[in-house]
Amino acid sequence: MKKIAYTIDLVDDADLANEYCRLHADVWPEVRDGLRAVGVRELHIFRHVRRLFMLMEVADDFDPDTDFPAYLDTHPRCREWETLMDRFQAPLPEAREGEKWCSMESICGLE
């Protein structure tokens, strides 16, 4: 298994941020199943004010460039979920054009 991490901001609206957290407290089963189907074994999202940090443990052969798009096709509800999340999320200022979650580089690991 390998770990990958991403970050993004929430929009600057406390009510929307709270709604985002409420929705993630009860992720749709199709979303959970779709992520597992493409190799996501564990997924955790942490929040500090508006900044989100996502840490995933994934299968060794997981490739974000192909497996995230494949996840969207596992069930129509997965694409619906991602579209719904767009209203809560704000790309980081340094995000590339069209980039939603920014990948993070691992600089330290203690096992």
Secondary structure as UniProt FT lines:
FT   STRAND          2..10
FT   HELIX           14..24
FT   TURN            25..26
FT   HELIX           29..37
FT   TURN            38..39
FT   STRAND          40..48
FT   TURN            49..50
FT   STRAND          51..58
FT   TURN            60..61
FT   HELIX           64..72
FT   TURN            73..74
FT   HELIX           76..85
FT   TURN            86..88
FT   STRAND          89..90
FT   TURN            93..94
FT   TURN            97..98
FT   STRAND          102..104
//
